């Protein structure tokens, strides 16, 4: 497995927990191998790392693909514990679609365990959706061990800028055309329709959030710079001082002081799976509005696809900003 040298605690945790499971998986694969042959005209089997990528793959692949996802909605994407059944799915996949950067390192572990050359890095069925993304928070200085827990390739939460859905869908389109060239026109048409829907929705979201340009949000995790950038919001600070590290009393106190120094009310927002105790304390002390926003498709009821996801995020934030 190839991991960056600056491995954080989570990544070590992922490796430690996967290794014995890989062994289990290999035995399972050996036992199941004779029953795994795909029917000749089966749909193209796509395994996506996250529900967001899975939805975009469905939009582009239409009825020619069968899509599943490794991470489920309401799971912290940094903390996925892959299962032996995930290894089997990747072993059978025609296309694997991942976030890349260093968010889904668990995908590397799964790809290594599955040993499916078609979908391994460099294979026709390997899609890294971060290719072509304009990356934010890319570290400028040389990364050393002393830099601590830092995203070496920049912030990986790029799917939370809806316009990056265009780049993601282009990467998936290219992958689908590689593994199924006879369906190229069909996939092209589907992607065109997806992008048209996304652009129309974008005008609606821009309009809804326009009155709140420049307003500040506090999030639990540093997962929202792409969204904030797209909609001209500012992230005042994060409740987690570092990814995976719960806030100390002094960190909470400093956030409270920052929020109180603002002229405009601040909105505290993040995904439903993060602890909300500190957010509620800060909200109670400062009068800031606390709203839950889904960070993935399926993260709240009704956020059933990539466009509905942003409908929910935009609606919750607009209500938070509008609150007296
Ligand atoms: Zn993150």
Boltz pocket constraint, residues with backbone or C-beta under 6 A from the ligand:
constraints:
  - pocket:
      binder: B
      contacts: [[A, 78], [A, 156], [A, 157], [A, 221], [A, 222], [A, 223], [A, 243]]
      max_distance: 6.0
